[in-house]
Amino acid sequence: MKPPPKVPNAERRSREHLTPPEIDRLIAAAQRQGRHGHRDATMILLAYRHGLRVSELVDLRREQVDLRQGLLHVRRCKNGLASTHSLRGPELRALRKVLRDDPETAYVFISERGAPMTAATFRKLIARAGDAAKLGMPIHPHMLRHSTGFKLANDGQDTRAIQHYLGHKNIQYTVLYTQLAPDRFNDFWTD
């Protein structure tokens, strides 16, 4: 028996990123769901703020997090460029609680059984949070990474800086975010 044909993303949703208010709604929805709402909300916050792929998020180890200096050492997949990102107040507070709750593990995000969180579990978690947030479209983890790129581009960050922040070896992957920035044409006509 053949599986049903895959529905193209463009037919399932009108865009592949979320706005900052939608991210806030997604985090709030995750916080309210289940016994591990804080962990789940923290995962979404970190994936969004640092443009993490799902595999980079679930593979995050304690030694990559420096709470004293407020740094996150990001190891990129897909031959991406590793980098060090600053952690801000909301992330630091959230991570302190997550790490305090499970002090004996090597990984930052773990399951109830003490094993590292799996990519499949995070995909399910984000889909449930998206439904609960009533965003009007199906949500998947890579949308958080795209949301990072669009947010940084809309804030006027330099394309090269965004490239390195997201770990892209080739700037062509980063240019997508600046091409679709809604304010890109604001200064074309000034009358």
Residue, then its C-alpha position, 0 to 999 in steps of 0.5 A: m500500500k502506497p502512502p498518500p502523496k505529500v501535500p506541498n507546504a504552500e497548500r498547507r500554509s501561506r508562509e513558513h515563518l511566524t511573527p514575534p507575537e505568534i512565537d509568544r503565543l506558541i511559547a505560552a501555549a506550550q507552557r500551559q500544556g502537560r507536565h513539562g510545560h516549562r521545558d517545552a516552552t524553553m525549547i521553543l524559546l531557544a530554537y527561535r532565539h538562536g535559529l536552532r534546527v531540531s537536531e541542534l536543539v535536542d542534541l544541546r549538551r550542558e557544556q554548551v551552556d555557560l550561564r555565568q557568562g551568558l553564552l550558548h556555544v552553538r554546534r551546527c549540523k549540515n556542515g554549518l558554521a559553529s558560533t557563540h551566541s549571547l543568552r539574554g535574561p528570559e533564556l538564562r532564567a528558563l535554562r537555569k530552571v531546566l538545568r536545576d530540575d535535572p542536574e545529573t544529565a549531560y543533555v539540556f532537554i531530556s524526556e521523562r525517562g531521563a534520555p535526551m529528547t528526540a526530534a520526533t517528540f519535539r515535532k509532536l510537541i510543537a504541533r500540539a502547541g501550535d494547535a493550542a495557540k490557534l495560529g490557523m496553520p500547522i506548525h513545524p520546528h523548522m518554522l522557528r529557524h525561519s522565524t529567526g531569520f525573518k525577525l533579524a532581517n526585519d530588524g535591519q541586521d546585516t545579511r552577513a551577520i545573519q548568515h553567521y548567526l544561523g551558521h549558513k556557509n553560503i549566503q544564498y540561504t540567508v538572502l531569502y530572509t532579506q528578500l521577503a522582509p515586508d519593510r524592504f520597499n518602505d523608502f522607495w517612494t517618499d512623498 
